[in-house]
Amino acid sequence: MVIMTACGGAVRCEMPFAGDPNLPVEAELAIDKAGQLIIVSDGDAVDLLRPPQGGFVMYAGLRLKNIVPCGVRLRGVVRDLKTDAPLSEFDARSADLVLADGGWWVPPGDFSSIPNVALCPDNTGGSVLNRAVRLEVTATDQRMRVGSASKEITPTCPPGICLPMCECTCGPDYTLGKCANVAKCEP
């Protein structure tokens, strides 16, 4: 990955292979809360967050080992448990990973480096709220080594000022303008 600087020079990511190239990529699913990746377990409730662009998303990422940490492409999606159909658009981001505790490599602590899996507005006609779904994130490095993880989670609205807007936007039968009279909340 080459990044151009304001002075016109190039800065290359030149980190060594992270782990053992003879082993498969290890991946643990995590969500970002306040700039920190939190490991997700099957059955966890996951609060949806309000991004700057509006709607509600999950910031979903991975902790990784045995991977080239430069220019890793992360791709996230939420799927229906029964049909395996996507309930969200696929979102992909590229990042140079940073070393974290325990020898794991993670995306840097900003929301632009991990998939913003948009679940709301809910265009499925139903509702993803309080419903078990499968969250999947896949990482592909420059050598085309792939690691992925998925968990059954339940998207929920966060308590507080954004709760009414989240429940309206993510609830069943969303249409443009439906939430016009609901108290606004800022990301």
Secondary structure, DSSP 8 states (H G I E B T S, - for coil): -EEE-TTS-EEE-----BS-TTS--EEEEEEEETTEEEE--TT-EEE-B--TTSSEEEEEEEEEESB--SSEEEEEEEEETTT--BSS--EEEEE--EE-GGG-EE--SSGGGS-EEEEES--SSS--TTS-EEEEEEEE-TT--EEEEEEEEEEE--SSTTHHHHHHHHSTT--TTTTTTS-----
